[in-house]
Amino acid sequence: MTIPKGGHSKRRRPKIVVIGSINMDLVLLCSRLPKPGETLAASECHEVSGGKGANQAVAAARMGAEVTLVGRVGNDAFAQKLISNLQSCSVDISHVHRSADCGSGVAVVMVDKAGQNSIVIVPGANGQVSPGDIEGAEELIRQADMVILQLEIPLDTVAAAISLARQHGIPILLNPAPAISPLPDRLFQVDIFCPNQTEAELLTGLRVKDVNDAKLAAKSLLGRGAKRVAITMGSEGVVTAEQKSDDVIYSHTPSITVEAVDTTAAGDAFIGALATYVSEYQEWSLACRFACIAGALTATKLGAQASLPYRAEVERVLKDTN
């Protein structure tokens, strides 16, 4: 890839630590999503590796980062499948622990013909990822270029990871998903706060239907303590905001047009790509473009990790659309 304009040079291969969930996804293909109390017949069922933590780890690895995942699997038949899949995706699993007294996390994902999805999660071993696991990964975190977090593990564990990363001066990206309101202020003390528009609505109480709405929501989230906010808007791309002196600087990066098959993990692809590119180049606007393309390409394929693009695919589209 061409080095970004403005004198930015590529760094070494970035080291990214992802702390989060590992799930087995049971993906059901439906003509449409069911209404409350309604029973529908699905046309297909697929068993695929997922979980926001694992998805984002694989996404960053496919973008070329050196990735270690901190998390847990259970004592069931899914555990070894999940671990083996991570290894095959070049994710370091030396900090993935096994919980003997519960099953692995499971997500039931319903996908309609338009590619939209509805997800129900059983946390399983993800609920046992502990502050002790974070302490055990301190040296790993200390050497990282960025730490990525989500909310599919206990909030106390997320807070412990934020505190430890801040202690060592390591940049933190938090994807507040699934969104929880009210979210404790200590979880806003991150470098990049990256919700989607639905999560931004829940966290701010503001409507987020278009770019202008997203700017207002981003400003509100900045006021909670985040250094930079990036609200992903699906096919509309991403709206970002950061505080510069007394001013808030906004930007809108549009996505590319694709035919969506399944939007599952599109946000995870965005985050893995954003974290990798920012860690390499320290160049925000092009990192957002790079990440939007990664997310859009993910939506063109079925499943979570299986749909995550490789760096060469994103670079090719980036070159063609410049």
N, C-alpha and C positions, 0 to 999 in steps of 0.2 A: 504493500500500500504506500502511496505517496505520503510523505510526512506532511502534516497539516500546515497550512500557511501561518505565518506569524512567528516563525522561529522555534516552534515546538518540535522537539526531537523524541524519537521513540525510546522508551526505557527498556530495560531488560524484561524478560517474561514476568509478568506480575504474579505475586503470591496472594491468593485470595482465600480467606477462611469463611466458609458458610456454616452458620450455626442454625439448625432447623430440622424440619420434619422429614420423615421418610415414610411413604405410604405405598401400599399396593392399590392401584386404581382399578375399579371394576367399571368399565365404560359401556354404557347402554346407548345404542343408537335408536332414536325415536323419531316419529314423524313430527312431533311437537312435544313441548314440555308439558307434563300433566298439571292440571289445576288442583287446588286443595281438595282432597277426598276422592279424586279421580284415579282410576286404574287404566293404564295404557299397556299395550303390547309393544315390546321393543323388537326391532328386527334383528339386532346382533348384540352380543356381549363379548367384550375383550378384556383380558387381564393384562394391565400394563403398569410398569413402575412409575411412581409419581411422588407426590409430597412436595410442597413448595421449597423446602430446604434442598432436597435432592434434585428437583428440577433446576433450581438456580445454580447449583453446583455443576451439574452437567452442562447447562447453558454456558457458564463461564469457561469450563474446560474446552468446549467446542469452539470458543472464541480464542483459545490459545493460552489461557491462564493456567498457572500451576495451582490446583484447587485441592483443599482439604475440607472434608465435611465433618462437623461435630454433631452427633445425633445418636439415636437409639432405634434398634429393631427389637422384636419380641422373640418368643420361644415357639413360634408357629412355622408352618411350611413356607410362608411368604419370606421369612427372614433371610435365608440363604439366597433366594432368588433376587431379593433387593440388593444384598451386598454384592453378589456376583455381577449384577447389572452395573452398579456403580464402578466396580473395578474395570469392567469392559469399556466404560466411558472415560477412563483415565482419571478418575477421582480417587484421591487418597482416602482410604477408609480406616486408617489407623486410630482415629478417634470416634469411630462408630461402635458403640457398646451394645451388648445384648442384655435385655431385661428378662430375667428368668420367670417372672411371675405374671406376665401378660402377653398378649399377642402384639403383632406389629400394627402400625397404623393402617387403616383402610379408608378409602374414599369411594363413594358411589357417584359416578359422573354420568348425568343424562345429557345427551347431545341431540339437538333437533336438526332438521334439514337445512336450516340457515346457518348452522355452525355455532349457535348460541348454546350455553350449557348451564346446568344447575347441579350443585355439588353438595353432598352430605358427607361429613367426615366423622370417623370413629378414631379418636387420638391414639389409643393403645399405648405403645412404648414411648411415643412422642411426649406423652404427659409426664414421663419420668426423666426427661432431660433436665438436669439439675444444675444449680450453681456450682456444685462439686465437679461436674463435668467441665464447666468453664474454667475452674481453677486448674484442673488437670491439663487444660490446653493453653495455659498462660504463655509458655515459651513460644508455642505456635502462633498465637495472636500477636505477641510482641514482634515477631518477624514478618508479619503480614503487611501487604500494601493496602488492603481494605478488608473489612469484616462486613459480611452481609447477614442480615437477620430478618425474620418474619414473626408472625404471632401464632403459629401452630404448635408452639411449645410454651411452657408456663411463663407468665409475665415476669416473675421473679428471676427466672433464668435469663430472659432477654435483658432485664435491667442489669443483672450481674455482668453480662457480656459487654453491654454499653459502658459500664463503669470501668471494666478492666481495659477495654480498648482505649478509652479516653485517658486512662492513667498512663498508657504507653504511647499516646499521641497517634494512634492508628485511625485513619478515616473509617467512618461507619455509614453504611447504607441500611436503612430500615424500610422494609416493605410491610406496612401495617395491615396485614391480611391474615386471617379474616379480621375486619375492623371491629374494634371494641370501643364503645362509648359509655362513659367518659374514659379516655386513655390517660393513664398517669403522666404527669408532666415530665417525669424523669425519662420517659421513653421518647421524648421529643429532642433530647440532647444529642442529636446526631448530625452528621455532615450532609447527608442526602436523605430526605424523607419522601418516600415514593409510593403514594396510594394510587389506585385507579379512581375514576370519577365517582363511582358508587361509594367507595370507602371514604373519599373526601367529603361527600355529602353527609355521611353518618358522623364523621368526626367533627365537622364544622356546623352542621345544622343548616347549611346553605344549599340552595339548588345548584347543581353542576351539570348543565345541559349543553353548554357551548363554551367557546374559548374565553369569552369575557367573564362568564360565571366561574370558570376555573381559575382565572387570575384573582378574583376576589377570595375564593377558597384558599388558594395558595398563600395569599397575604395573611389570611387568618391563621394558617398553620405556621407560617414564619413567626408569628407573634407568640407561639407556644415554645419556641426555642430552637427550632431546626435552622441550620445555616443555609440550606437550600432545599426547596420543595420542587418535586417533579410529579405532576398529576398526569397519568396516562389516560388517554381519551379514545382508546380503540382505534377505529379507522381515521379519527381526527388527529392522531399523533400524540404529542405531549406538550403540556404547558408548564413552564418552569418559572420560579421566582427566587430571587436572592436579595438579601439586604446589602446595599452598598452605601455606607455613610448614612445619610438621612433619607435616601431614596430606595425604593424597591424596583429592581430591574427584572422585567418580564421577558419571556421569549416563548414563541410558539413554533414547534417543529412539526410540520405535517408528515403523515405517513405516506406509504405508497399504496396504490390501488391493487387489491388482490381479490380473488374469489375465495371467500372464507369457507372452509370445510369444518373446522373445529377450533374454537378460540382457546381451548384448554392450553395452559402453559405459555400463551402469548406474552402475558405480563412477566412471567419468569424469564423468558428469552430476552425481553427488554432489559431486565435488571442484570442478568449475567453479562450481556453485551455492554451495557452502560458502565458497570463496575470495571470490566476489563479494559475498555477503551480509555476511560478516565485515568485509570491507574497507569496505563502506558504513556499517554500523550499529555495528560493534564489539560485537555482541550474540550471544553464543555459543549459547544454548539455542534461540532462534528460528532461527538460522542452520542448526542441525542439523535442525530440523523442515523448513525450506525445502529443504535438500539431500536429505533422505530422500524427499520428494515428487518432486523432480526425478529421482532415481534410479529410483523406482518407475514413473513415467510412461515413462521410457526403455524399461523392460522390456516395455511393452505394444506395442512396434513392432519391426519387423525391421530389422537393420543397426546400424551404429555411429552415424555422424554424422547420418544421416537420421532416427534415432529420438530424437535429443536434443530435449527440449522447449524452448519459448520461455518467457520470464518470465511472460507473461500466463497461460499454462496453469497454471504452478506457483502463482501468486498466487490464481487462481480456486479451486484445490483447497484451498490453505491457508485461504482465507476460509471455504469450505464446511465444513471440518473443525474449525474453531475453536469 
